[in-house]
């Protein structure tokens, strides 16, 4: 299992709730600061993280993302 955190920049309200509709996202919550929401994802393979990030970037209003992969 691979876990990652994706930071999301979006002026849209409720972006964190919209992120939870993506199946690989186990948790999402709004934040203050440079990014507007955090998505925590759990996938089987590292390559799947890119797929989830691409799904997030297709959401209307998402300006950019930054991904951090858990290192064990």
mmCIF file as Biopython writes it, N, C-alpha, C and O atoms, coordinates in Angstrom:
data_model
#
loop_
_atom_site.group_PDB
_atom_site.id
_atom_site.type_symbol
_atom_site.label_atom_id
_atom_site.label_alt_id
_atom_site.label_comp_id
_atom_site.label_asym_id
_atom_site.label_entity_id
_atom_site.label_seq_id
_atom_site.pdbx_PDB_ins_code
_atom_site.Cartn_x
_atom_site.Cartn_y
_atom_site.Cartn_z
_atom_site.occupancy
_atom_site.B_iso_or_equiv
_atom_site.auth_seq_id
_atom_site.auth_asym_id
_atom_site.pdbx_PDB_model_num
ATOM 1   N N  . UNK A ? 1  ? 0.848   -1.171 0.000   1.0 0.0 1  A 1 
ATOM 2   C CA . UNK A ? 1  ? 0.000   0.000  0.000   1.0 0.0 1  A 1 
ATOM 3   C C  . UNK A ? 1  ? 0.898   1.239  0.000   1.0 0.0 1  A 1 
ATOM 4   O O  . UNK A ? 1  ? 1.877   1.317  0.741   1.0 0.0 1  A 1 
ATOM 5   N N  . UNK A ? 2  ? 0.545   2.187  -0.834  1.0 0.0 2  A 1 
ATOM 6   C CA . UNK A ? 2  ? 1.282   3.443  -0.950  1.0 0.0 2  A 1 
ATOM 7   C C  . UNK A ? 2  ? 0.346   4.560  -0.508  1.0 0.0 2  A 1 
ATOM 8   O O  . UNK A ? 2  ? -0.802  4.627  -0.945  1.0 0.0 2  A 1 
ATOM 9   N N  . UNK A ? 3  ? 0.838   5.429  0.352   1.0 0.0 3  A 1 
ATOM 10  C CA . UNK A ? 3  ? 0.034   6.550  0.832   1.0 0.0 3  A 1 
ATOM 11  C C  . UNK A ? 3  ? 0.683   7.852  0.388   1.0 0.0 3  A 1 
ATOM 12  O O  . UNK A ? 3  ? 1.907   7.986  0.381   1.0 0.0 3  A 1 
ATOM 13  N N  . UNK A ? 4  ? -0.162  8.807  0.017   1.0 0.0 4  A 1 
ATOM 14  C CA . UNK A ? 4  ? 0.335   10.111 -0.414  1.0 0.0 4  A 1 
ATOM 15  C C  . UNK A ? 4  ? -0.628  11.198 0.035   1.0 0.0 4  A 1 
ATOM 16  O O  . UNK A ? 4  ? -1.793  10.943 0.338   1.0 0.0 4  A 1 
ATOM 17  N N  . UNK A ? 5  ? -0.107  12.405 0.068   1.0 0.0 5  A 1 
ATOM 18  C CA . UNK A ? 5  ? -0.917  13.579 0.366   1.0 0.0 5  A 1 
ATOM 19  C C  . UNK A ? 5  ? -0.839  14.489 -0.852  1.0 0.0 5  A 1 
ATOM 20  O O  . UNK A ? 5  ? 0.241   14.771 -1.371  1.0 0.0 5  A 1 
ATOM 21  N N  . UNK A ? 6  ? -2.000  14.939 -1.294  1.0 0.0 6  A 1 
ATOM 22  C CA . UNK A ? 6  ? -2.043  15.866 -2.419  1.0 0.0 6  A 1 
ATOM 23  C C  . UNK A ? 6  ? -2.632  17.174 -1.919  1.0 0.0 6  A 1 
ATOM 24  O O  . UNK A ? 6  ? -3.755  17.211 -1.415  1.0 0.0 6  A 1 
ATOM 25  N N  . UNK A ? 7  ? -1.865  18.247 -2.064  1.0 0.0 7  A 1 
ATOM 26  C CA . UNK A ? 7  ? -2.318  19.586 -1.704  1.0 0.0 7  A 1 
ATOM 27  C C  . UNK A ? 7  ? -3.005  20.190 -2.921  1.0 0.0 7  A 1 
ATOM 28  O O  . UNK A ? 7  ? -2.518  20.058 -4.044  1.0 0.0 7  A 1 
ATOM 29  N N  . UNK A ? 8  ? -4.132  20.851 -2.701  1.0 0.0 8  A 1 
ATOM 30  C CA . UNK A ? 8  ? -4.934  21.357 -3.811  1.0 0.0 8  A 1 
ATOM 31  C C  . UNK A ? 8  ? -5.182  22.856 -3.650  1.0 0.0 8  A 1 
ATOM 32  O O  . UNK A ? 8  ? -5.614  23.321 -2.595  1.0 0.0 8  A 1 
ATOM 33  N N  . UNK A ? 9  ? -4.904  23.588 -4.701  1.0 0.0 9  A 1 
ATOM 34  C CA . UNK A ? 9  ? -5.182  25.028 -4.757  1.0 0.0 9  A 1 
ATOM 35  C C  . UNK A ? 9  ? -6.430  25.234 -5.604  1.0 0.0 9  A 1 
ATOM 36  O O  . UNK A ? 9  ? -6.446  24.913 -6.792  1.0 0.0 9  A 1 
ATOM 37  N N  . UNK A ? 10 ? -7.482  25.778 -4.978  1.0 0.0 10 A 1 
ATOM 38  C CA . UNK A ? 10 ? -8.728  26.025 -5.700  1.0 0.0 10 A 1 
ATOM 39  C C  . UNK A ? 10 ? -9.554  27.062 -4.961  1.0 0.0 10 A 1 
ATOM 40  O O  . UNK A ? 10 ? -9.798  26.909 -3.764  1.0 0.0 10 A 1 
ATOM 41  N N  . UNK A ? 11 ? -9.990  28.108 -5.639  1.0 0.0 11 A 1 
ATOM 42  C CA . UNK A ? 11 ? -10.828 29.109 -4.973  1.0 0.0 11 A 1 
ATOM 43  C C  . UNK A ? 11 ? -12.266 28.625 -4.756  1.0 0.0 11 A 1 
ATOM 44  O O  . UNK A ? 11 ? -13.049 29.297 -4.084  1.0 0.0 11 A 1 
ATOM 45  N N  . UNK A ? 12 ? -12.614 27.476 -5.314  1.0 0.0 12 A 1 
ATOM 46  C CA . UNK A ? 12 ? -13.977 26.951 -5.187  1.0 0.0 12 A 1 
ATOM 47  C C  . UNK A ? 12 ? -14.261 26.542 -3.750  1.0 0.0 12 A 1 
ATOM 48  O O  . UNK A ? 12 ? -13.436 25.895 -3.104  1.0 0.0 12 A 1 
ATOM 49  N N  . UNK A ? 13 ? -15.404 26.915 -3.265  1.0 0.0 13 A 1 
ATOM 50  C CA . UNK A ? 13 ? -15.813 26.478 -1.934  1.0 0.0 13 A 1 
ATOM 51  C C  . UNK A ? 13 ? -16.172 24.996 -2.000  1.0 0.0 13 A 1 
ATOM 52  O O  . UNK A ? 13 ? -16.586 24.494 -3.044  1.0 0.0 13 A 1 
ATOM 53  N N  . UNK A ? 14 ? -16.015 24.326 -0.911  1.0 0.0 14 A 1 
ATOM 54  C CA . UNK A ? 14 ? -16.345 22.908 -0.773  1.0 0.0 14 A 1 
ATOM 55  C C  . UNK A ? 14 ? -15.491 21.996 -1.651  1.0 0.0 14 A 1 
ATOM 56  O O  . UNK A ? 14 ? -15.914 20.889 -1.983  1.0 0.0 14 A 1 
ATOM 57  N N  . UNK A ? 15 ? -14.302 22.446 -2.028  1.0 0.0 15 A 1 
ATOM 58  C CA . UNK A ? 15 ? -13.441 21.604 -2.862  1.0 0.0 15 A 1 
ATOM 59  C C  . UNK A ? 15 ? -13.072 20.327 -2.116  1.0 0.0 15 A 1 
ATOM 60  O O  . UNK A ? 15 ? -12.950 19.274 -2.740  1.0 0.0 15 A 1 
ATOM 61  N N  . UNK A ? 16 ? -12.893 20.391 -0.807  1.0 0.0 16 A 1 
ATOM 62  C CA . UNK A ? 16 ? -12.532 19.199 -0.036  1.0 0.0 16 A 1 
ATOM 63  C C  . UNK A ? 16 ? -13.627 18.138 -0.134  1.0 0.0 16 A 1 
ATOM 64  O O  . UNK A ? 16 ? -13.324 16.951 -0.250  1.0 0.0 16 A 1 
ATOM 65  N N  . UNK A ? 17 ? -14.872 18.544 -0.091  1.0 0.0 17 A 1 
ATOM 66  C CA . UNK A ? 17 ? -15.983 17.596 -0.226  1.0 0.0 17 A 1 
ATOM 67  C C  . UNK A ? 17 ? -16.020 16.992 -1.621  1.0 0.0 17 A 1 
ATOM 68  O O  . UNK A ? 17 ? -16.339 15.813 -1.775  1.0 0.0 17 A 1 
ATOM 69  N N  . UNK A ? 18 ? -15.702 17.769 -2.624  1.0 0.0 18 A 1 
ATOM 70  C CA . UNK A ? 18 ? -15.689 17.254 -3.994  1.0 0.0 18 A 1 
ATOM 71  C C  . UNK A ? 18 ? -14.575 16.232 -4.189  1.0 0.0 18 A 1 
ATOM 72  O O  . UNK A ? 18 ? -14.723 15.284 -4.960  1.0 0.0 18 A 1 
ATOM 73  N N  . UNK A ? 19 ? -13.453 16.427 -3.486  1.0 0.0 19 A 1 
ATOM 74  C CA . UNK A ? 19 ? -12.340 15.488 -3.601  1.0 0.0 19 A 1 
ATOM 75  C C  . UNK A ? 19 ? -12.707 14.110 -3.075  1.0 0.0 19 A 1 
ATOM 76  O O  . UNK A ? 19 ? -12.214 13.103 -3.582  1.0 0.0 19 A 1 
ATOM 77  N N  . UNK A ? 20 ? -13.564 14.052 -2.068  1.0 0.0 20 A 1 
ATOM 78  C CA . UNK A ? 20 ? -13.945 12.768 -1.466  1.0 0.0 20 A 1 
ATOM 79  C C  . UNK A ? 20 ? -14.725 11.866 -2.426  1.0 0.0 20 A 1 
ATOM 80  O O  . UNK A ? 20 ? -14.901 10.678 -2.156  1.0 0.0 20 A 1 
ATOM 81  N N  . UNK A ? 21 ? -15.185 12.418 -3.527  1.0 0.0 21 A 1 
ATOM 82  C CA . UNK A ? 21 ? -15.908 11.613 -4.517  1.0 0.0 21 A 1 
ATOM 83  C C  . UNK A ? 21 ? -14.971 10.713 -5.325  1.0 0.0 21 A 1 
ATOM 84  O O  . UNK A ? 21 ? -15.430 9.801  -6.012  1.0 0.0 21 A 1 
ATOM 85  N N  . UNK A ? 22 ? -13.671 10.960 -5.247  1.0 0.0 22 A 1 
ATOM 86  C CA . UNK A ? 22 ? -12.684 10.121 -5.937  1.0 0.0 22 A 1 
ATOM 87  C C  . UNK A ? 22 ? -12.387 8.932  -5.040  1.0 0.0 22 A 1 
ATOM 88  O O  . UNK A ? 22 ? -12.027 9.100  -3.875  1.0 0.0 22 A 1 
ATOM 89  N N  . UNK A ? 23 ? -12.536 7.747  -5.575  1.0 0.0 23 A 1 
ATOM 90  C CA . UNK A ? 23 ? -12.505 6.526  -4.765  1.0 0.0 23 A 1 
ATOM 91  C C  . UNK A ? 23 ? -11.204 6.293  -4.000  1.0 0.0 23 A 1 
ATOM 92  O O  . UNK A ? 23 ? -11.255 5.746  -2.898  1.0 0.0 23 A 1 
ATOM 93  N N  . UNK A ? 24 ? -10.077 6.668  -4.512  1.0 0.0 24 A 1 
ATOM 94  C CA . UNK A ? 24 ? -8.799  6.409  -3.843  1.0 0.0 24 A 1 
ATOM 95  C C  . UNK A ? 24 ? -8.501  7.395  -2.714  1.0 0.0 24 A 1 
ATOM 96  O O  . UNK A ? 24 ? -7.540  7.211  -1.966  1.0 0.0 24 A 1 
ATOM 97  N N  . UNK A ? 25 ? -9.315  8.432  -2.591  1.0 0.0 25 A 1 
ATOM 98  C CA . UNK A ? 25 ? -9.097  9.423  -1.538  1.0 0.0 25 A 1 
ATOM 99  C C  . UNK A ? 25 ? -9.803  8.955  -0.273  1.0 0.0 25 A 1 
ATOM 100 O O  . UNK A ? 25 ? -11.024 8.806  -0.241  1.0 0.0 25 A 1 
ATOM 101 N N  . UNK A ? 26 ? -9.002  8.727  0.775   1.0 0.0 26 A 1 
ATOM 102 C CA . UNK A ? 26 ? -9.573  8.231  2.029   1.0 0.0 26 A 1 
ATOM 103 C C  . UNK A ? 26 ? -10.022 9.357  2.951   1.0 0.0 26 A 1 
ATOM 104 O O  . UNK A ? 26 ? -10.888 9.153  3.802   1.0 0.0 26 A 1 
ATOM 105 N N  . UNK A ? 27 ? -9.440  10.549 2.790   1.0 0.0 27 A 1 
ATOM 106 C CA . UNK A ? 27 ? -9.824  11.686 3.612   1.0 0.0 27 A 1 
ATOM 107 C C  . UNK A ? 27 ? -9.478  12.966 2.864   1.0 0.0 27 A 1 
ATOM 108 O O  . UNK A ? 27 ? -8.555  12.998 2.051   1.0 0.0 27 A 1 
ATOM 109 N N  . UNK A ? 28 ? -10.226 14.006 3.151   1.0 0.0 28 A 1 
ATOM 110 C CA . UNK A ? 28 ? -9.976  15.305 2.544   1.0 0.0 28 A 1 
ATOM 111 C C  . UNK A ? 28 ? -10.530 16.372 3.476   1.0 0.0 28 A 1 
ATOM 112 O O  . UNK A ? 28 ? -11.597 16.204 4.068   1.0 0.0 28 A 1 
ATOM 113 N N  . UNK A ? 29 ? -9.799  17.462 3.599   1.0 0.0 29 A 1 
ATOM 114 C CA . UNK A ? 29 ? -10.263 18.531 4.473   1.0 0.0 29 A 1 
ATOM 115 C C  . UNK A ? 29 ? -9.720  19.870 3.989   1.0 0.0 29 A 1 
ATOM 116 O O  . UNK A ? 29 ? -8.663  19.928 3.362   1.0 0.0 29 A 1 
ATOM 117 N N  . UNK A ? 30 ? -10.459 20.962 4.286   1.0 0.0 30 A 1 
ATOM 118 C CA . UNK A ? 30 ? -9.995  22.294 3.892   1.0 0.0 30 A 1 
ATOM 119 C C  . UNK A ? 30 ? -8.839  22.739 4.775   1.0 0.0 30 A 1 
ATOM 120 O O  . UNK A ? 30 ? -8.714  22.309 5.921   1.0 0.0 30 A 1 
ATOM 121 N N  . UNK A ? 31 ? -8.000  23.604 4.226   1.0 0.0 31 A 1 
ATOM 122 C CA . UNK A ? 31 ? -6.863  24.137 4.970   1.0 0.0 31 A 1 
ATOM 123 C C  . UNK A ? 31 ? -6.761  25.640 4.724   1.0 0.0 31 A 1 
ATOM 124 O O  . UNK A ? 31 ? -7.365  26.180 3.797   1.0 0.0 31 A 1 
ATOM 125 N N  . UNK A ? 32 ? -5.993  26.290 5.569   1.0 0.0 32 A 1 
ATOM 126 C CA . UNK A ? 32 ? -5.690  27.700 5.341   1.0 0.0 32 A 1 
ATOM 127 C C  . UNK A ? 32 ? -4.244  27.778 4.876   1.0 0.0 32 A 1 
ATOM 128 O O  . UNK A ? 32 ? -3.456  26.863 5.110   1.0 0.0 32 A 1 
ATOM 129 N N  . UNK A ? 33 ? -3.911  28.855 4.229   1.0 0.0 33 A 1 
ATOM 130 C CA . UNK A ? 33 ? -2.546  29.011 3.756   1.0 0.0 33 A 1 
ATOM 131 C C  . UNK A ? 33 ? -2.464  28.961 2.245   1.0 0.0 33 A 1 
ATOM 132 O O  . UNK A ? 33 ? -3.413  29.324 1.550   1.0 0.0 33 A 1 
ATOM 133 N N  . UNK A ? 34 ? -1.336  28.513 1.741   1.0 0.0 34 A 1 
ATOM 134 C CA . UNK A ? 34 ? -1.076  28.510 0.305   1.0 0.0 34 A 1 
ATOM 135 C C  . UNK A ? 34 ? -2.028  27.584 -0.451  1.0 0.0 34 A 1 
ATOM 136 O O  . UNK A ? 34 ? -2.396  27.876 -1.589  1.0 0.0 34 A 1 
ATOM 137 N N  . UNK A ? 35 ? -2.428  26.474 0.165   1.0 0.0 35 A 1 
ATOM 138 C CA . UNK A ? 35 ? -3.340  25.526 -0.475  1.0 0.0 35 A 1 
ATOM 139 C C  . UNK A ? 35 ? -4.683  25.551 0.228   1.0 0.0 35 A 1 
ATOM 140 O O  . UNK A ? 35 ? -4.773  25.925 1.397   1.0 0.0 35 A 1 
ATOM 141 N N  . UNK A ? 36 ? -5.728  25.150 -0.487  1.0 0.0 36 A 1 
ATOM 142 C CA . UNK A ? 36 ? -7.089  25.248 0.036   1.0 0.0 36 A 1 
ATOM 143 C C  . UNK A ? 36 ? -7.637  23.929 0.574   1.0 0.0 36 A 1 
ATOM 144 O O  . UNK A ? 36 ? -8.607  23.926 1.332   1.0 0.0 36 A 1 
ATOM 145 N N  . UNK A ? 37 ? -7.027  22.815 0.192   1.0 0.0 37 A 1 
ATOM 146 C CA . UNK A ? 37 ? -7.508  21.513 0.658   1.0 0.0 37 A 1 
ATOM 147 C C  . UNK A ? 37 ? -6.380  20.490 0.606   1.0 0.0 37 A 1 
ATOM 148 O O  . UNK A ? 37 ? -5.402  20.640 -0.126  1.0 0.0 37 A 1 
ATOM 149 N N  . UNK A ? 38 ? -6.552  19.457 1.402   1.0 0.0 38 A 1 
ATOM 150 C CA . UNK A ? 38 ? -5.624  18.329 1.431   1.0 0.0 38 A 1 
ATOM 151 C C  . UNK A ? 38 ? -6.414  17.073 1.115   1.0 0.0 38 A 1 
ATOM 152 O O  . UNK A ? 38 ? -7.524  16.888 1.615   1.0 0.0 38 A 1 
ATOM 153 N N  . UNK A ? 39 ? -5.844  16.210 0.287   1.0 0.0 39 A 1 
ATOM 154 C CA . UNK A ? 39 ? -6.434  14.902 0.003   1.0 0.0 39 A 1 
ATOM 155 C C  . UNK A ? 39 ? -5.426  13.831 0.403   1.0 0.0 39 A 1 
ATOM 156 O O  . UNK A ? 39 ? -4.263  13.880 0.003   1.0 0.0 39 A 1 
ATOM 157 N N  . UNK A ? 40 ? -5.874  12.878 1.183   1.0 0.0 40 A 1 
ATOM 158 C CA . UNK A ? 40 ? -5.029  11.753 1.570   1.0 0.0 40 A 1 
ATOM 159 C C  . UNK A ? 40 ? -5.463  10.560 0.743   1.0 0.0 40 A 1 
ATOM 160 O O  . UNK A ? 40 ? -6.637  10.188 0.731   1.0 0.0 40 A 1 
ATOM 161 N N  . UNK A ? 41 ? -4.491  9.957  0.044   1.0 0.0 41 A 1 
ATOM 162 C CA . UNK A ? 41 ? -4.844  8.842  -0.838  1.0 0.0 41 A 1 
ATOM 163 C C  . UNK A ? 41 ? -4.076  7.584  -0.447  1.0 0.0 41 A 1 
ATOM 164 O O  . UNK A ? 41 ? -2.952  7.636  0.054   1.0 0.0 41 A 1 
ATOM 165 N N  . UNK A ? 42 ? -4.723  6.467  -0.695  1.0 0.0 42 A 1 
ATOM 166 C CA . UNK A ? 42 ? -4.125  5.151  -0.472  1.0 0.0 42 A 1 
ATOM 167 C C  . UNK A ? 42 ? -4.334  4.336  -1.741  1.0 0.0 42 A 1 
ATOM 168 O O  . UNK A ? 42 ? -5.469  4.129  -2.171  1.0 0.0 42 A 1 
ATOM 169 N N  . UNK A ? 43 ? -3.251  3.877  -2.336  1.0 0.0 43 A 1 
ATOM 170 C CA . UNK A ? 43 ? -3.316  3.094  -3.567  1.0 0.0 43 A 1 
ATOM 171 C C  . UNK A ? 43 ? -2.391  1.889  -3.450  1.0 0.0 43 A 1 
ATOM 172 O O  . UNK A ? 43 ? -1.542  1.827  -2.560  1.0 0.0 43 A 1 
ATOM 173 N N  . UNK A ? 44 ? -2.563  0.951  -4.342  1.0 0.0 44 A 1 
ATOM 174 C CA . UNK A ? 44 ? -1.743  -0.258 -4.321  1.0 0.0 44 A 1 
ATOM 175 C C  . UNK A ? 44 ? -0.349  -0.040 -4.906  1.0 0.0 44 A 1 
ATOM 176 O O  . UNK A ? 44 ? 0.634   -0.587 -4.407  1.0 0.0 44 A 1 
ATOM 177 N N  . UNK A ? 45 ? -0.271  0.766  -5.971  1.0 0.0 45 A 1 
ATOM 178 C CA . UNK A ? 45 ? 0.997   0.955  -6.665  1.0 0.0 45 A 1 
ATOM 179 C C  . UNK A ? 45 ? 1.307   2.442  -6.822  1.0 0.0 45 A 1 
ATOM 180 O O  . UNK A ? 45 ? 0.405   3.271  -6.936  1.0 0.0 45 A 1 
ATOM 181 N N  . UNK A ? 46 ? 2.578   2.756  -6.825  1.0 0.0 46 A 1 
ATOM 182 C CA . UNK A ? 46 ? 3.041   4.132  -6.917  1.0 0.0 46 A 1 
ATOM 183 C C  . UNK A ? 46 ? 2.486   4.849  -8.149  1.0 0.0 46 A 1 
ATOM 184 O O  . UNK A ? 46 ? 2.129   6.024  -8.068  1.0 0.0 46 A 1 
ATOM 185 N N  . UNK A ? 47 ? 2.411   4.166  -9.270  1.0 0.0 47 A 1 
ATOM 186 C CA . UNK A ? 47 ? 1.938   4.776  -10.518 1.0 0.0 47 A 1 
ATOM 187 C C  . UNK A ? 47 ? 0.502   5.286  -10.410 1.0 0.0 47 A 1 
ATOM 188 O O  . UNK A ? 47 ? 0.114   6.202  -11.135 1.0 0.0 47 A 1 
ATOM 189 N N  . UNK A ? 48 ? -0.285  4.702  -9.515  1.0 0.0 48 A 1 
ATOM 190 C CA . UNK A ? 48 ? -1.682  5.102  -9.357  1.0 0.0 48 A 1 
ATOM 191 C C  . UNK A ? 48 ? -1.814  6.504  -8.766  1.0 0.0 48 A 1 
ATOM 192 O O  . UNK A ? 48 ? -2.848  7.151  -8.931  1.0 0.0 48 A 1 
ATOM 193 N N  . UNK A ? 49 ? -0.789  6.970  -8.087  1.0 0.0 49 A 1 
ATOM 194 C CA . UNK A ? 49 ? -0.833  8.316  -7.512  1.0 0.0 49 A 1 
ATOM 195 C C  . UNK A ? 49 ? -0.993  9.347  -8.624  1.0 0.0 49 A 1 
ATOM 196 O O  . UNK A ? 49 ? -1.752  10.306 -8.484  1.0 0.0 49 A 1 
ATOM 197 N N  . UNK A ? 50 ? -0.289  9.151  -9.709  1.0 0.0 50 A 1 
ATOM 198 C CA . UNK A ? 50 ? -0.396  10.071 -10.851 1.0 0.0 50 A 1 
ATOM 199 C C  . UNK A ? 50 ? -1.818  10.078 -11.398 1.0 0.0 50 A 1 
ATOM 200 O O  . UNK A ? 50 ? -2.336  11.135 -11.759 1.0 0.0 50 A 1 
ATOM 201 N N  . UNK A ? 51 ? -2.449  8.917  -11.464 1.0 0.0 51 A 1 
ATOM 202 C CA . UNK A ? 51 ? -3.825  8.835  -11.959 1.0 0.0 51 A 1 
ATOM 203 C C  . UNK A ? 51 ? -4.779  9.633  -11.075 1.0 0.0 51 A 1 
ATOM 204 O O  . UNK A ? 51 ? -5.650  10.342 -11.578 1.0 0.0 51 A 1 
ATOM 205 N N  . UNK A ? 52 ? -4.614  9.516  -9.758  1.0 0.0 52 A 1 
ATOM 206 C CA . UNK A ? 52 ? -5.470  10.258 -8.829  1.0 0.0 52 A 1 
ATOM 207 C C  . UNK A ? 52 ? -5.211  11.758 -8.967  1.0 0.0 52 A 1 
ATOM 208 O O  . UNK A ? 52 ? -6.155  12.548 -8.996  1.0 0.0 52 A 1 
ATOM 209 N N  . UNK A ? 53 ? -3.952  12.153 -9.052  1.0 0.0 53 A 1 
ATOM 210 C CA . UNK A ? 53 ? -3.619  13.568 -9.229  1.0 0.0 53 A 1 
ATOM 211 C C  . UNK A ? 53 ? -4.239  14.119 -10.513 1.0 0.0 53 A 1 
ATOM 212 O O  . UNK A ? 53 ? -4.732  15.247 -10.526 1.0 0.0 53 A 1 
ATOM 213 N N  . UNK A ? 54 ? -4.219  13.343 -11.579 1.0 0.0 54 A 1 
ATOM 214 C CA . UNK A ? 54 ? -4.837  13.778 -12.837 1.0 0.0 54 A 1 
ATOM 215 C C  . UNK A ? 54 ? -6.345  13.943 -12.686 1.0 0.0 54 A 1 
ATOM 216 O O  . UNK A ? 54 ? -6.922  14.876 -13.244 1.0 0.0 54 A 1 
ATOM 217 N N  . UNK A ? 55 ? -6.990  13.051 -11.940 1.0 0.0 55 A 1 
ATOM 218 C CA . UNK A ? 55 ? -8.436  13.179 -11.698 1.0 0.0 55 A 1 
ATOM 219 C C  . UNK A ? 55 ? -8.740  14.459 -10.928 1.0 0.0 55 A 1 
ATOM 220 O O  . UNK A ? 55 ? -9.707  15.160 -11.227 1.0 0.0 55 A 1 
ATOM 221 N N  . UNK A ? 56 ? -7.911  14.755 -9.940  1.0 0.0 56 A 1 
ATOM 222 C CA . UNK A ? 56 ? -8.104  15.977 -9.153  1.0 0.0 56 A 1 
ATOM 223 C C  . UNK A ? 56 ? -7.935  17.205 -10.036 1.0 0.0 56 A 1 
ATOM 224 O O  . UNK A ? 56 ? -8.720  18.149 -9.941  1.0 0.0 56 A 1 
ATOM 225 N N  . UNK A ? 57 ? -6.922  17.202 -10.892 1.0 0.0 57 A 1 
ATOM 226 C CA . UNK A ? 57 ? -6.654  18.359 -11.743 1.0 0.0 57 A 1 
ATOM 227 C C  . UNK A ? 57 ? -7.761  18.606 -12.756 1.0 0.0 57 A 1 
ATOM 228 O O  . UNK A ? 57 ? -7.869  19.713 -13.283 1.0 0.0 57 A 1 
ATOM 229 N N  . UNK A ? 58 ? -8.579  17.611 -13.042 1.0 0.0 58 A 1 
ATOM 230 C CA . UNK A ? 58 ? -9.696  17.766 -13.975 1.0 0.0 58 A 1 
ATOM 231 C C  . UNK A ? 58 ? -10.934 18.372 -13.321 1.0 0.0 58 A 1 
ATOM 232 O O  . UNK A ? 58 ? -11.881 18.736 -14.018 1.0 0.0 58 A 1 
ATOM 233 N N  . UNK A ? 59 ? -10.941 18.484 -11.996 1.0 0.0 59 A 1 
ATOM 234 C CA . UNK A ? 59 ? -12.083 19.080 -11.307 1.0 0.0 59 A 1 
ATOM 235 C C  . UNK A ? 59 ? -12.124 20.572 -11.617 1.0 0.0 59 A 1 
ATOM 236 O O  . UNK A ? 59 ? -11.109 21.263 -11.534 1.0 0.0 59 A 1 
ATOM 237 N N  . UNK A ? 60 ? -13.291 21.050 -11.971 1.0 0.0 60 A 1 
ATOM 238 C CA . UNK A ? 60 ? -13.476 22.457 -12.310 1.0 0.0 60 A 1 
ATOM 239 C C  . UNK A ? 60 ? -13.025 23.344 -11.150 1.0 0.0 60 A 1 
ATOM 240 O O  . UNK A ? 60 ? -13.473 23.174 -10.016 1.0 0.0 60 A 1 
ATOM 241 N N  . UNK A ? 61 ? -12.145 24.280 -11.443 1.0 0.0 61 A 1 
ATOM 242 C CA . UNK A ? 61 ? -11.685 25.232 -10.443 1.0 0.0 61 A 1 
ATOM 243 C C  . UNK A ? 61 ? -10.352 24.891 -9.804  1.0 0.0 61 A 1 
ATOM 244 O O  . UNK A ? 61 ? -9.773  25.737 -9.123  1.0 0.0 61 A 1 
ATOM 245 N N  . UNK A ? 62 ? -9.848  23.688 -9.997  1.0 0.0 62 A 1 
ATOM 246 C CA . UNK A ? 62 ? -8.554  23.331 -9.424  1.0 0.0 62 A 1 
ATOM 247 C C  . UNK A ? 62 ? -7.467  24.036 -10.228 1.0 0.0 62 A 1 
ATOM 248 O O  . UNK A ? 62 ? -7.354  23.853 -11.440 1.0 0.0 62 A 1 
ATOM 249 N N  . UNK A ? 63 ? -6.678  24.836 -9.539  1.0 0.0 63 A 1 
ATOM 250 C CA . UNK A ? 63 ? -5.626  25.608 -10.204 1.0 0.0 63 A 1 
ATOM 251 C C  . UNK A ? 63 ? -4.309  24.845 -10.265 1.0 0.0 63 A 1 
ATOM 252 O O  . UNK A ? 63 ? -3.610  24.880 -11.278 1.0 0.0 63 A 1 
ATOM 253 N N  . UNK A ? 64 ? -3.972  24.153 -9.170  1.0 0.0 64 A 1 
ATOM 254 C CA . UNK A ? 64 ? -2.742  23.368 -9.155  1.0 0.0 64 A 1 
ATOM 255 C C  . UNK A ? 64 ? -2.761  22.398 -7.995  1.0 0.0 64 A 1 
ATOM 256 O O  . UNK A ? 64 ? -3.548  22.528 -7.057  1.0 0.0 64 A 1 
ATOM 257 N N  . UNK A ? 65 ? -1.865  21.413 -8.082  1.0 0.0 65 A 1 
ATOM 258 C CA . UNK A ? 65 ? -1.729  20.440 -7.007  1.0 0.0 65 A 1 
ATOM 259 C C  . UNK A ? 65 ? -0.240  20.232 -6.710  1.0 0.0 65 A 1 
ATOM 260 O O  . UNK A ? 65 ? 0.630   20.531 -7.528  1.0 0.0 65 A 1 
ATOM 261 N N  . UNK A ? 66 ? 0.008   19.720 -5.536  1.0 0.0 66 A 1 
ATOM 262 C CA . UNK A ? 66 ? 1.362   19.323 -5.163  1.0 0.0 66 A 1 
ATOM 263 C C  . UNK A ? 66 ? 1.237   17.999 -4.411  1.0 0.0 66 A 1 
ATOM 264 O O  . UNK A ? 66 ? 0.435   17.873 -3.485  1.0 0.0 66 A 1 
ATOM 265 N N  . UNK A ? 67 ? 2.034   17.021 -4.818  1.0 0.0 67 A 1 
ATOM 266 C CA . UNK A ? 67 ? 1.920   15.688 -4.269  1.0 0.0 67 A 1 
ATOM 267 C C  . UNK A ? 67 ? 3.144   15.343 -3.428  1.0 0.0 67 A 1 
ATOM 268 O O  . UNK A ? 67 ? 4.284   15.613 -3.805  1.0 0.0 67 A 1 
ATOM 269 N N  . UNK A ? 68 ? 2.868   14.740 -2.277  1.0 0.0 68 A 1 
ATOM 270 C CA . UNK A ? 68 ? 3.920   14.261 -1.392  1.0 0.0 68 A 1 
ATOM 271 C C  . UNK A ? 68 ? 3.646   12.790 -1.097  1.0 0.0 68 A 1 
ATOM 272 O O  . UNK A ? 68 ? 2.565   12.442 -0.623  1.0 0.0 68 A 1 
ATOM 273 N N  . UNK A ? 69 ? 4.612   11.934 -1.374  1.0 0.0 69 A 1 
ATOM 274 C CA . UNK A ? 69 ? 4.467   10.497 -1.159  1.0 0.0 69 A 1 
ATOM 275 C C  . UNK A ? 69 ? 5.118   10.128 0.162   1.0 0.0 69 A 1 
ATOM 276 O O  . UNK A ? 69 ? 6.224   10.571 0.472   1.0 0.0 69 A 1 
ATOM 277 N N  . UNK A ? 70 ? 4.417   9.310  0.935   1.0 0.0 70 A 1 
ATOM 278 C CA . UNK A ? 70 ? 4.966   8.844  2.210   1.0 0.0 70 A 1 
ATOM 279 C C  . UNK A ? 70 ? 6.181   7.960  1.948   1.0 0.0 70 A 1 
ATOM 280 O O  . UNK A ? 70 ? 6.148   7.080  1.088   1.0 0.0 70 A 1 
ATOM 281 N N  . UNK A ? 71 ? 7.248   8.205  2.697   1.0 0.0 71 A 1 
ATOM 282 C CA . UNK A ? 71 ? 8.479   7.425  2.566   1.0 0.0 71 A 1 
ATOM 283 C C  . UNK A ? 71 ? 8.595   6.538  3.803   1.0 0.0 71 A 1 
ATOM 284 O O  . UNK A ? 71 ? 8.496   7.007  4.937   1.0 0.0 71 A 1 
ATOM 285 N N  . UNK A ? 72 ? 8.807   5.260  3.558   1.0 0.0 72 A 1 
ATOM 286 C CA . UNK A ? 72 ? 8.919   4.326  4.686   1.0 0.0 72 A 1 
ATOM 287 C C  . UNK A ? 72 ? 10.295  3.737  4.759   1.0 0.0 72 A 1 
ATOM 288 O O  . UNK A ? 72 ? 10.574  2.929  5.645   1.0 0.0 72 A 1 
#
